Amino acid sequence: KNIPALVQRAEAQLLQQQWDDVIRDCDAALAADPKCALALVRRGEALANMDNWEAGYADWEAALTVDTNCVEALLCRCEASSKFGDWDTCIRDCNTILSIDPTSVEAILLRGEAKAA
């Protein structure tokens, strides 16, 4: 299997809200490489969009065990944390993102929302 192609297709399917297809392609990528952080992130996004936030969160956590600096996983976990009212985790994740990419507008906005909550 071509893992980068599967992950790229999953990203396109996310934009088209084809959640089941995203999960299928990410599962295929993860079968070939269980440590593919982006496949875990994409699958987590699809699961969250299907209102399975717990499973999505678990995928983002798994992605972060593979790559502790995976900005996409940190952003997703931060958004989920804010949804659950876990502002400390959200702020911590945003600070980590901003240490990696000080220009991340998403992290700046999410951190501001978390601090205001």
N, C-alpha and C positions, 0 to 999 in steps of 0.2 A: 504494500500500500504506500502511496505517496502522501506521507503525513502532512507536509506543508500545504498540499493541494486540498486535502480534506479539511484542514483548519481554515484555509482561506474560503472554501466553499461554505463552511459553517458560518463564517462571518457574514457572507453575502446573504445567507438564509436568515440570519438574525434580522437583517435590515428588512427582509420581506415577511418577517414574523412567521416563518415556517419552523416552529419550535421542534416538532417531531423529527424533521430532517436534520436540524442542527444536532440534536441528541444522537441520531443515527451516525452521522459523520464523525462526531466527536468520540463516540463509543468505538468506532472503527480505528480512529487515530490512536486512542488510548489502548486498544488491544495490541497495536503494533509497538507503542511506546507509552507505557503507563505513567511516565514522568513528563509527558508533554503538557507543560503548564498552560499554554494557550488553549489547548483542547479542553482542559478542566475549566478554564475561565469561560469559554464560549458555552459549554454545556451548562455551567452554573447560571449563566445569563438566561438561557432558554428555560431552565427549570424555574427560575424566579419569575419569568414572564408567564409561566403556567401556574403561578401562585404556589409553587413548592419552594418557598424561601429557605426552608431548613436544608433541603438537598442542595440548593444552589450555594448556600453558605458553606456547606461541607466541601463542595468542589473548590470554592475559592480558598478555603483553608488548606486543602490538599495542594493546590497550585502554589501557595505560599510556602509549603514545606519543601517543594521542589526548587522554587526560586523566591527567596525572601524579599527580593526587590522587584517583583512583578507588579508594575504600576497598575496594570489593568485589574489584577486580582485585588490589590489594595483598594482601588476605587470602588469596585463592586462590593467588597466587604464593608467599606465605609458607608455606602448607600444603604446596605442592608442593616448595618448597625444603627444608622439614624432612623430607619423605619421602625426598628424595635426599641428605640429610645436609649440605646447604648452609646451615649455621647462620648464617653471617655475613649472607647475603641475607635470611634469615628475620628476624633481629634488626633489620636495617636497615629492612625493610618494616614491621615492628611499630612501630619508633620513628617512622616517617613517619605511620602510621595514628594513633598516639597524639598526634602533633603536630596532627593534624586533628581527632581525636575522643578527648580524654583519658579518656573513659568507656568505650572499647571493651573489653569484657570479653574478647572473642575475641583481640584483639591482646595484651592483658596475659597471658593464659594461654599463647598461642603463644610469646611472648617468654620467658616463664619456662621453658617446656619447652626452648627453644633454648639458653638460658643454662645449663641443667642438663645439656645433652648433652655 
